[in-house]
């Protein structure tokens, strides 16, 4: 389904460069609301596979594609996998935990009969004595003292109240590549059948986790790209290689703050965005960006500053979670985020620069730098990149050029995947040696570009072949 045969409703030089991802949930699970979120500025829509059934997902995917087509812009569908469900199980009432108390955990235990706290994942095969075990968003902190017969023993370091189904964090535990669960595999197959654009992998710890998922996707014939969610301490130890291997990286600040410390998250966020720009890997900043807007119609000043900081750091996208999934003001949350982005990008402040070293794609990077410098020197209105896989557009975008990047591709998936990439607007057109010329003519005819505008085009001598961009042209319209 080609969503790009309509005239853009925003002038080329005025669209937001940092993209918005919104989460579909109970508050937004209708065609009209999804269309409204796309109109308000959402470029990607996240489906949280920790909740909901397949029938609901099929309907939501259909609505997203239909709404994107009606409005006339590519929209990325992001499948967010649940991963190993680190949560307490069910038990009656609440438990008053006292500092120094010994606690016992067992997979699917009967608390009333045994006194062992039930868990939804068998921790006994993974944890080791001396490792930390945090409960209820880190409100209760314990240290593991022993493991015997499937029971994990731990000593509480502080007092607090526990209730059923609260999250568990294990910042020191190595899951040894065992983060893709049986449910995840079923969900990945479902996503492949229904053409999702990205699969977000939860609790990534090392490069092997990404390689394993890539193999699964390849065997299913999926074109989906992989988002590595950075939410564990172990992932930070391997962050450089993870950013190089993943197709995109999400700074999942909620669990990350528990697994590390809240004060470390801003610096980690900056580090990951910098690595993303260095390796041309798109980055997403997520969790509690406009959290107060789940109830309030306006964000706090701190939240506005948080979004603006992510924009200044040069993240590709910012994400809304509960704000649009279950909040009272989902559409307004997207609109507010768009206003913050546009005001920040048009301010007098320069974005924060990040040292960029040569990546393994050295030829593409050299070509991309030449394109940007040429476009700036001649005062070009746009850079037009012909791309099959999206790699050329990714490289250009990684340098955060203030000049709009127009990607022309024959692949709907590529156009949708580029929807969440910084400063890039995508169009789907058939493979053609004149694809860039025909697209710019169409944009000129529809008054997006005007007579006298200069554009710089990047193309290859073999249209439609990945990695063959080798020609730069200047065109006066």
N, C-alpha and C positions, 0 to 999 in steps of 0.2 A: 504494500500500500504506500504510494508516494504522497507524502504530506507536504511537499515543497513546491507545488505548482501555483501557489497563491502569492500575491504581492505581500512582502513583509509589512506588518502594521506599525513598525517602528523604523524611523530613519536609520540608515546603516551606521552612522557615527554615534547614535544615541542609545543603542541597546546595551544592557548591562554586560560587563565582561565576566564577573564572577557569577557562576550559575547557582540555581536553587534546586535542591532536592526536597520533595515533600513526601511524607509517609501517608499511605492510604490506610484508613482504619474505620472503626464504627462511625466516626463523625463525618467521614468523607466517602463512604462506600455507596456512591450513586453516580450515574452518568453526569448529571447536571453539576454536581459538586466537583467532580474530577475535571470537567471542562472549565469550570470557574477557576480552579487552581492553575490550570495551564494558561488561561487568559491572564491571570494575576501575575504570572511570572515563573511558574514551576517548569524546569527543564528536564527533570528526572522525577520519577515516582517510585517510591520504595514500597515493596510488599514484604511485610515481616512474617516469615514462615514459622515463627514461634506460635502464631495464632491462626485460626481460620481453617476451613476445609477446601478441598480441591474445587468443588462447585463454585464457591465464592471467588476463588482465585481466577477461574476461567472467565467469570463474568467481569471481574475487575480488569483483567488484561484486555478483554474485548472492548470495554469502555474506554480504556486509555488509548488504544489504537484508533478507535472511532473518534474520540475527542481531539487527538492530535491531528487527524486528517481533517476534521471539520474546521479547526482553528488554523491549520496550515503551518505547523512547525514540527520537526522531529522531537520526540520525547523518549528518553531512556527509561526502560523498565528494569528496576533493580530487585533481584530476588535475594533477600537477606536470610541466610540459613540460620537455623536455631543453634546448631552445634551441640556439644555435650551439655545437657541441661543440669547445671550446677545449682540445684535448689533443694531445700528441705522438702520432705513429703508432707502428707496430711497427718494432723493430730488435733485432738480436742483442746480448746482453750489456749492459754498462753503459758509460757515458762519463764519464771523469774530466775535469771542467771546471776550468780554472785561471783565476784572476783576470786580466783583461786579454786573454783568449783571444777570437778572433773566431769566432762561430758563424753558421751559415747554416740557414735554415728554408725548406722548400718543401712545398706541398700534395702529399701522397702520394708523396714522394720515396723513392728507393731509397738508403738510407744507405750500404749496403755498396759500391755502385757509384759514388755521387757525393760522399759525405761530407756531404750536406745532411741535416739532421734532418727527418724526415717529420712533417707536421701533418695533423690530421683536418679542418681548416677552412683555406680559402685566405686567409691573413692579408695577402697582398700587395696586395689591393684595398682594404684598410681602414687599415692602419697608416701612420704617417708618421715620417720621420727625427726623432730626438730623443725619441720616445715610449718609455716604459718597457715592458719585456716580462719578466714574472716566470714562473719555471718551478717545478714541483714544490712547490705550496703556498707559493711565495715563497722557497723555500730557495736558489734561484739567481736572481740579479737581473741583468738585462741592459738595455742601452739600444740602441735601433735606430739603426744608422749608415747604412743605405741600403736601397733596394729596386730590384731590376733583374731583368727577365725572369722575374717570378714568384718570385724568391728574395729573402727578407728577411734582411738581415745585421744582426748585433747584437754588441756587445762585453760580455763578462761582467764584472761588478763585484765578484764574489766567487767563491771556489772551491767545488766541491761535486760530487756524484755524480748523474748522470741515468740513469733507466731508462725504458723504453717506457711509453706511454699516460699519462704524468703530465700534470696540468692546466697550462694556460697562462692567465695573467692579464694584461690589457692596461688598466691603470687610466687611461691618458690617451686611449684610442682611442674615437672616435665611430663607432658602427656605422650611423648615419644611417637608423634605422628598419628595419634589416635583421636583426632578431633572431628573427623567426618563420620557421623553416626549412621545407623541404619535408616533412621527417618530422613537424614540429610540426603542420603543416596536416592531415596524414593522421591524426595522433593527436587533434586537435581534432574532426575529423569523427567519429571513433570515439567520443570522449567524449560528443558530442552525441547520437549514436544510443543510447547506453546511460545517459543521464540523470545525468551527474555534476553535482554541485552547485556546485563551484568549479573554475576553471582557473587554475593558478598560472603566471604568465608569468615566465620566467627572464631575467636580464640586462636588465631594464627600464632605459631611459636617460631617456626623456621621456614626456610625455603622449601624443604621437602613437603610441607603441607600444601604449598601452592602447586608444586609439580604433581603431586598426587591428584589434586582436583583437576588440573589441566588434562591429565591422562583420562580421567573419568569423562570430562566434557568432550574430548577428542573421540573417545570410543562411542559416545552417543551422537556424534556428528553435530555437536552444538557449536554455534558461532559466538557464544557468550564470552565476554571477557571477565577477568577475575579481579574483584576488589578485596584486598587483604585488610581486615579490620584489626587495627592495632589496639589491643585492650589488655595485654598481659605484659608482665615484667620481662618474661623470657623473650618476647618479640622484640623488645627494645634492645636486648643484647645482640640481636641478629638483624637490626633494622636496615643497615645499608644493603645487605643482600636481598632482603625482603622487598625493599622498594625497587630494586633493579629487576627482580623476577616478576612481581605483580604487574597487572595492567593498570591498576589504580590502588590507592591506599586511603583508608578511612581512619582518622584520628577519633577513636571511640572513647570520648573523654570520661564517660561515667565509670565504667569498670577500670579504666586506666588510672583514675584518681584513687581508687581503692587499692589496686594492685601496687601502685607506687606511692605517691603522696600527692594531695591536691596541689601543693605549691610547686611540684615539679612539672605539672601538666602544661602550663604556658610555654616553658622552655622546650619540652618534648614536642609540642605542637609546632613551634618555630623550626625545630630541627627537621621534623618530618616533611614540612612544606618545602624547606630548603633542599632536602634530598630529592623530593618529587620534581622540583624544577631542574635540578642537576641532571637527573636521569630521564627527563621527559615523561614522568609517570604522574598522571593526574592525582590530585589530593582533595580529600573531602574532610571538612571539619564538622563534627557531629556532637550532639547531646547538649540539651539545656540551653540552646542558643537564645531562644525567646521563651524560656520555660514559664514565665509568669503569664504569658498569653494563652496558656491552657484555660485560664479563667478571666484574666483582665483583658480589656480591649486595647491597652497600650503596654509596651514593654518597659522595663526599668531602664534607667540610664546606664547601669552596668551592663545590661544585655546589649544595648545599642553599641556600647564601646567594644564589647566582645566580638560582635559581628564585624564592626569596622576594622578591628585589629586583624581578624582573619583575612579580610579583603586587602589590607595594606601589606600583609605578609605575602600575599600572592597566591592564596589557595584557589584551586579551580572551582570548588563548589562548597556551599554551606548547606547544612541539612536541618530540616525540621522533623521532629519525631512525635512526641505526644501532642505538640502544638496543633498538628493537623490530623493525627490519628484519632485522638479522643478529646481534643480541646473544644472550647465553646466558640472560638473565633478562627477557624482554619483558613478561610480565605483572607481575612484581614492580616493574619500572621504572615502569609506569603507576600501580601502587598507591602507590609511594613519592612520585611526583609529586603525586598526589591528597592524600596526608597533608601534604606541605609546603604545598600551597595552602590546605587547610582550617585548618591550624594558624596560618598567616600571616593569613588573613582574620578569624580569631576572636581575634587578639591585641589587646592594649590599644593598639597603635600605630595611628594614623590613616593611611590611604593618602595618598600624596603628591598634593597638589592641583595641577591644571594650569589656568592661566587659559584660559577658554573665551570666544571671541568669537562674535558672531552669524554663522552660516553663511548660505549662499544659501537654506536652507530655514528662513527666519525664523519663519514661522507655526508650523511643526511644532515648532521648538525652544521657542517661547514656550508652546505647549500642553504640551509635555513637562515644562518647568520648573514650570508650574502644577500638573501632576499630582503631581510628586515632592513639592513643598512641601505640598500638601494632604494627601498620604498620610502625610508625616512629622508634620504638625500634629495629625492625628487618631489617630495610632498604628495605621495600617492594617497588616494582616497581609500584604497583597499588592496589587500593581498589575496589573490585567488590561487588556491592550491588544488590541483587535480590529485586525487588520492584514492587508492583502492582499499588499503587497510586502515587508513587514517594516520599512518606513521609520520608523513610529511607535515600534516596539520598539527600533530602532537609536538613535533620538534619546534615548529614556529611558535606555537602557543607557549612552550616552556620558557621562552625568552621574554614573555609578557610585553610584547610590542603594543604600543598604544594604537596602532593602525589595525582596523578590523580585519580578521581573517575569514575569508569565505572558502569553505571546503566544498568541492564538487566531486561527487562519487557516484558510481553506479550501484552501490550497495545500500539498501535501506538500513541494514544492521550497522554499517559504519556511520551513516548519518545520525542514527539514534545514539550510538555510543559516543560520538563527538558532541552530542547535545549537552553533556556535563563538563566539557573541556573549556578552559578559560578563553574568552574572547573569540570564540569560533562559531560561525553560523553556517549550517550545512544545507546543501541542496543535492537532490538525487537527480542525475541525468544519465542517459545511456552512454556507454563507452564510445568515445568519439575523439579523434585527434583535435577537433575544434571545440571540445566541451567547454573549456574556460571562456573562449570567445563567444560562443552561443549564450552562455549564462550571463556574461556581462552585457551583451546586447539586450537580453531580456530584462535585466535589472535597469538598464538605461531606458528602454521603452516604457517601463513601468515607474520611471522617475525616482528609483532608488539611487541610481547613479545619474549624472547629468553630462551633457556635452562639455568637453574640456577637462573632465576628470582624468587623472592618470591612475592606472592600475598596474600592479606587477603580478605576472602569472608564473606559476611553477608547474611544470609538467614533465613527462618522460616521453622518450621516443617509442615506447611500447605501452600505449594506453591500457589500463586495467591490470597491468603486471605490477605486483608489489615490489617496492624498493628500487624503482628505476627512475625516480625524479632526477633529471640532469639538465633541464633547460629552463632558463629564466628569461622572460620577455617583459618589455615595458610597452604598454599600450595607451595611446591617447584616444579617449572616446569622443 
